[in-house]
Amino acid sequence: MPGLIGKKIGMTSVYSAEGKNIPCTVIEAGPCVVTQIKTIEVDGYEALQLAFDEKKEKRTTKALDGHFKKANTTPKKKLVEFSDFEAEYKLGDVITIDIIGESTFVDITGISKGKGFQGVVKRHGFGGVGGQTHGQHNRLRAPGSIGAASYPARVFKGMRMAGRTGGDTVKVENLQVLKVIPENNLLLVKGSLPGSKGSYVIIEK
């Protein structure tokens, strides 16, 4: 799907025409530069590689520096490929927030906040083992039984247990665009998004 690369700024709220207070997320969407055009003849598929967010030249590898100079642009931090753009674009073209209209719906992909190693209550919503009666001690957040007896004598794969939580790629679909502020490249989207402030998100129409 066609789209843009953005950066999550934070959350705020706006009032609707009916006077309802709607929570929304502010995203800095674009401008994105076309840094590569992939074709069926050369790459086996069609796509546009877009780049977003300025980066210092001294922090860029020589290979990437040459890649950006080929597109006649400065080094960028984030590169993402998009397909199925309706309009034709050339190398070095700038795609702005204008491709996203107000009162439309978008899909947004981001990386959720990493929470480190967590137990089953926080990670999977377990209720713990029983209450504080029947002689239970320090069992409120325990996982409970994890397997059967001598048969199968092992723990099945996929058992929900404690482990690393967050830091996953999460896609939220059909988020309503409440407002577009083109002069500041800002997009106000209804609801919350995965990731922390300042993290990159992929906006797809």
N, C-alpha and C positions, 0 to 999 in steps of 0.2 A: 504494500500500500504506500502511496505517497505520504510524505511527512516532513518533520523537522526535528532537529536536536534542540533540547532546551535545558535549562538549569532551574532547579527548584529554589525559589527565593524564600518562601515561608507561607504562613496561613493568615487569612483575614476573614472578614464577613461583609456581605453587601445586602442591601434591602431590595426585595422584589417589588413589582408594581402593586402587589397586594399587601405590602407592608411586612412580609415575612423576612426574618433575618436568616440569610443563607450562608453557612460556612463554605469557604472556598480556598483553593490553593493558588498562589501567584507563581507563574512560571515565566522566566525570561526565555522566549522562544526565538532563536535565530538572532541576527541573520546568519544563514549558512551558505558556504561557498562550495560550488561544485568542483571537487578536486580530481575526480576520475569518472570517465564514462565507460562502463563495461558493456561489451557487445557480444552477440552470439558468435560472431566469426572469431574473435580473439579469446574471449573468456568462457564461452559456452552458455552464457545467460546475459540478460539485459538488466542493468541496474545503474543507479547514480550513487557515487560516493560523495557524501556531504561532510564538511568539516565545520567545527564550531568552537568558539572561545579562544582568545589570543594566548599565545605561548611565547616565552622568550626564545630567541634564536639559539642562544648558548645552551639551552636545555633540549635542543632538538638534534637528533642524529643526522649525519650527513645525507643518508639515504632519504629520510623523510624531508629534509630541507630541500633536496632536489625535487622531490615529489611535489612540494608546495610551490616551488618556483616555476615548475612546469605549468601550473594552473595560474601563475602570476598573482599569488597571494602570500600573505605572511603565515608563519607556522601556527598551527592550531592544536588544541589539546585533544579534542574528541572527533573521531572519524566513525561514521555509520553509513551503511549502504541501504538504499531504498529502491523499490521497484514500482513499476506501473504509474509513473508520472504522466499526466495527460499532455502537458506542454513539452516542447522540445527545448533542451538546455544545452549550452556549450560549456566547454572547460573554462572555469573562472567566473561563471555567472553566479550572481547572488540571489538566493531564495529567501524571501522575507515572510513575516507573519501574515501577510496579505492572503496567502493561500488558504488560511483557516478563517472561515466566516463566523460571525456571532450566531448564537442559538443553534449551533451544530453539535454533533457528538463526536468525540475522539477516543481513541484507545491510547493509553499511556503505559510505557514500560519503564521500570526503574529497579534499582537494587535495594532491597529492604534493609533496614538497620540491623547490623550485626549485634547480637546479644551475648555472644560467647557460649560457654558450656552451661546448659540449663537442665533442670530436672523435668520430670514428666508432667508436673502440675502446670508449670509455665509453658512448656513446649507443646503439650498435647491437650491440656485442659483436664487432666485426671482429677478425680475428687479425693485422692488419698485412700488409705486403708482404714475403713470404719471410722468410729469416733474416738472419744477419749475414754470410753467405758470398756468393759471386758478385759481389763488389764493391759490395754494398748499403751505403749510408751514410745514417744518420738516416731509415730508411724503416720502422722497426718499427711505428709507429702511423699510417702513411699509408693513405689510402683506396684507392689503386690506380686502375685505369682507371674512368672514369665515363661513357664513351660509345663509339660505334662510329667509323667513319672518315667519308669524305665523304658517305656515306649512313648514317643520316638527318641527319648534320651538325648534330645538336643533342643535348641531354641530355634524356632522357625525364622527364616529371613523376613525382614520387614516388620519385626516386632517393634512396637512403639516404645522407645526407651529414652533415657536421658541422652543428650548430645548437643552438638553445636547448633545454635538457633540463629536464624536470620542470615543476612548476607546472600539471599537468594534473588534471582531475577523474577520479578512479579509483574504481571500485566493486568491492568485494570481496564475493563472495556466499558464503552458507552458512557463516558463522562461528559456532562453537558458543559459547553463553553458559555459562560455567563457574560463575559466582556472581553473585547480585544482592544488594547491600547497600542496602535501601530507606532506612534511617535517614540514610545519607550520600549518597543518590542515585548510588551507584557501581555500575558494570557491569564485570565481568571477562570479557573475550572471548578465546578461544583464538587465539593467533597474533599477527601484526603488522598494523598498519593504515597506510594512506597518510597523510602529513602529519607535521608536527613537533609537539612538545609544545605544548599550548595552542591548537592549531588546532581548528576546528569540524568535526564529522562529523554525517552524517545516518544515523540508525539506522532501518531498515525491517524490519518483521516478515515 
